[in-house]
């Protein structure tokens, strides 16, 4: 089914984003990875250059599917000291906007991700930018960009979790 054959509702897109969030909160990273198309990109620019381009600027994360798979394998490994035992997270997605863009959907959303680890809590705040493709079971992620609103990452310590 193509995007042209079915006009997705905001509620359908929200359900998909809520499902992605639930997978991340449950640390079901293997199933989370299946939401991405094989040619997908996942980017997080530095918080001081939100318009950063991975071809010329330093990025916090600039992953293709192969790198995402490697990241998932590392985070699932007990030797990933940064995330073992796993942080507890709570992804909150809101202000979802959906715009058809040819065969894909352009989606923006605001988020807050709460992270709880070692008696500390941290909040990551920002905006998601997605390009979604219609698939038999709903959608597939062709592109995900996470732009952090925080001007300083010292309080959250790192971006070890998948936002």
C-alpha positions as CSV (number, residue, x, y, z in Angstrom):
1,X,0.0,0.0,0.0
2,X,1.4,3.4,-0.9
3,X,0.8,6.7,0.8
4,X,-1.2,7.7,-2.2
5,X,-3.5,4.7,-1.8
6,X,-4.2,5.5,1.8
7,X,-4.2,8.9,3.4
8,X,-3.0,8.3,6.9
9,X,-4.7,10.0,9.8
10,X,-2.8,11.8,12.6
11,X,-4.2,9.2,15.0
12,X,-2.6,6.4,13.0
13,X,0.7,8.2,12.9
14,X,0.4,8.9,16.6
15,X,-0.3,5.3,17.4
16,X,2.8,4.3,15.4
17,X,5.0,6.9,17.3
18,X,3.5,5.7,20.6
19,X,4.3,2.1,19.7
20,X,7.9,3.1,18.9
21,X,8.1,4.9,22.3
22,X,6.8,1.8,24.1
23,X,9.4,-0.4,22.4
24,X,12.2,1.9,23.5
25,X,10.8,2.1,27.1
26,X,10.6,-1.7,27.3
27,X,14.2,-1.9,25.9
28,X,12.9,-4.0,23.1
29,X,15.5,-2.7,20.8
30,X,15.5,-5.6,18.3
31,X,11.8,-5.0,17.5
32,X,12.4,-1.3,17.5
33,X,15.0,-1.8,14.8
34,X,12.4,-3.6,12.6
35,X,10.5,-0.3,12.4
36,X,13.2,1.1,10.1
37,X,13.6,0.6,6.4
38,X,16.9,-1.0,5.3
39,X,17.9,2.4,3.7
40,X,16.9,4.4,6.8
41,X,18.9,7.2,8.4
42,X,18.9,8.2,12.1
43,X,20.5,11.5,13.1
44,X,21.0,13.6,16.1
45,X,22.8,16.9,15.4
46,X,24.9,18.6,18.1
47,X,22.6,20.7,20.3
48,X,24.5,23.9,19.4
49,X,23.9,23.4,15.6
50,X,20.4,22.0,15.1
51,X,20.5,22.6,11.4
52,X,23.7,20.5,11.2
53,X,24.3,18.5,8.0
54,X,26.1,15.2,8.5
55,X,28.1,15.8,5.3
56,X,29.9,18.8,6.8
57,X,29.1,19.1,10.6
58,X,29.8,17.1,13.7
59,X,26.7,15.0,14.7
60,X,26.0,13.2,18.0
61,X,24.5,10.4,16.0
62,X,24.7,9.8,12.2
63,X,23.6,6.2,11.7
64,X,22.5,4.2,8.7
65,X,20.7,0.8,9.3
66,X,24.0,-1.1,9.7
67,X,25.2,1.4,12.4
68,X,21.8,1.3,14.1
69,X,22.0,-2.5,14.3
70,X,25.5,-2.3,15.8
71,X,24.3,0.2,18.3
72,X,21.4,-2.1,19.3
73,X,23.8,-5.0,19.6
74,X,26.1,-3.0,21.9
75,X,23.2,-1.7,24.1
76,X,21.8,-5.3,24.4
77,X,25.2,-6.6,25.5
78,X,25.8,-7.0,29.3
79,X,29.3,-5.5,28.7
80,X,27.7,-2.1,27.7
81,X,28.5,-0.7,31.1
82,X,27.0,2.7,30.2
83,X,23.6,1.0,29.9
84,X,23.8,-2.2,32.1
85,X,21.6,-2.5,33.9
86,X,19.4,-0.6,31.5
87,X,18.2,2.9,32.3
88,X,14.5,3.2,32.9
89,X,13.0,5.6,30.3
90,X,9.6,7.2,29.7
91,X,9.2,8.6,26.2
92,X,6.4,11.2,25.9
93,X,5.4,12.3,22.3
94,X,3.0,15.1,21.6
95,X,2.1,17.9,19.2
96,X,2.3,15.5,16.3
97,X,1.9,17.1,12.8
98,X,1.5,15.1,9.6
99,X,2.1,16.3,6.1
100,X,1.9,14.2,3.0
101,X,5.2,14.4,1.0
102,X,4.7,12.3,-2.2
103,X,5.0,8.6,-1.3
104,X,6.1,9.4,2.2
105,X,4.7,11.3,5.2
106,X,6.6,14.1,6.8
107,X,6.0,14.0,10.5
108,X,7.1,16.4,13.3
109,X,6.5,15.9,17.0
110,X,7.7,17.3,20.3
111,X,9.1,14.9,22.9
112,X,10.3,14.6,26.4
113,X,12.3,11.5,27.3
114,X,12.7,10.9,31.0
115,X,15.7,8.7,32.0
116,X,16.2,7.2,35.4
117,X,19.5,5.6,36.3
118,X,21.7,5.3,39.4
119,X,19.3,7.3,41.6
120,X,19.3,10.2,39.1
121,X,16.6,11.5,36.8
122,X,17.3,13.4,33.5
123,X,15.0,14.9,30.9
124,X,15.8,15.1,27.2
125,X,13.5,17.6,25.4
126,X,13.2,18.4,21.7
127,X,11.6,17.7,18.4
128,X,11.4,14.6,16.1
129,X,11.4,14.9,12.4
130,X,10.4,11.7,10.6
131,X,9.8,10.5,7.0
132,X,7.5,7.6,7.2
133,X,6.6,5.2,4.4
134,X,3.4,3.2,4.3
135,X,3.8,-0.5,4.8
136,X,1.5,-3.5,5.1
137,X,1.4,-3.3,8.9
138,X,1.3,0.5,9.1
139,X,4.5,2.5,8.6
140,X,8.2,2.1,8.3
141,X,10.7,4.8,9.2
142,X,12.8,6.0,6.3
143,X,14.4,8.9,8.3
144,X,14.4,10.0,11.9
145,X,16.1,13.2,13.2
146,X,16.2,14.2,16.8
147,X,16.8,17.8,17.6
148,X,17.5,18.5,21.3
149,X,16.2,21.8,22.7
150,X,18.7,21.7,25.7
151,X,21.5,24.2,25.3
152,X,23.7,22.1,27.6
153,X,24.0,18.3,27.9
154,X,26.0,18.3,31.2
155,X,22.9,17.7,33.3
156,X,21.9,14.7,31.3
157,X,25.5,13.4,31.2
158,X,25.3,11.6,27.8
159,X,23.1,10.5,25.0
160,X,23.7,6.8,25.6
161,X,20.0,6.0,25.3
162,X,18.2,5.9,22.0
163,X,16.0,8.9,21.8
